[in-house]
């Protein structure tokens, strides 16, 4: 079984920031019992300023690549805890 958590923004101004804030809140409030989840990893990503610097509107492919590298670093750090 799998599930998805999706967050969207309602206002046309600051769409990205609004969607990120909604996702962060949803992850904090998310409760899943009985199985292991990646919730903590995704919370760390939402709280990581360096990750967010790479997710922008210009040079989208380069930014996505850098954001994915940062997410991988966060994942490796989480595995060591």
C-alpha positions, -999 to 999 in steps of 0.1 A, spaced: 0 0 0 12 35 -6 -1 70 -1 6 105 -13 4 139 4 -1 168 -20 -1 205 -11 -12 233 -34 -14 271 -30 -47 290 -33 -35 325 -40 -16 334 -72 9 355 -52 38 335 -36 25 302 -48 57 283 -41 61 296 -6 24 290 2 26 254 -11 58 247 9 42 261 41 11 240 36 32 208 29 53 215 60 22 219 82 6 188 67 37 167 74 39 179 110 2 169 115 5 136 96 0 105 117 5 70 103 4 40 126 17 5 120 42 11 92 75 29 87 72 61 67 95 87 52 78 116 71 108 126 90 130 128 59 104 150 41 101 172 72 139 177 71 137 186 34 109 211 41 130 227 69 163 228 49 172 263 37 199 250 13 174 227 -4 149 255 -9 176 277 -25 179 252 -53 142 250 -60 135 281 -80 120 293 -113 151 300 -134 174 272 -147 149 247 -135 169 216 -146 201 227 -129 181 236 -98 163 203 -96 196 185 -99 211 205 -71 179 201 -50 180 163 -55 217 162 -45 208 181 -13 179 158 -6 203 129 -9 226 145 16 197 149 40 187 113 35 223 101 43 224 122 74 190 108 85 202 73 81 231 79 105 208 90 133 
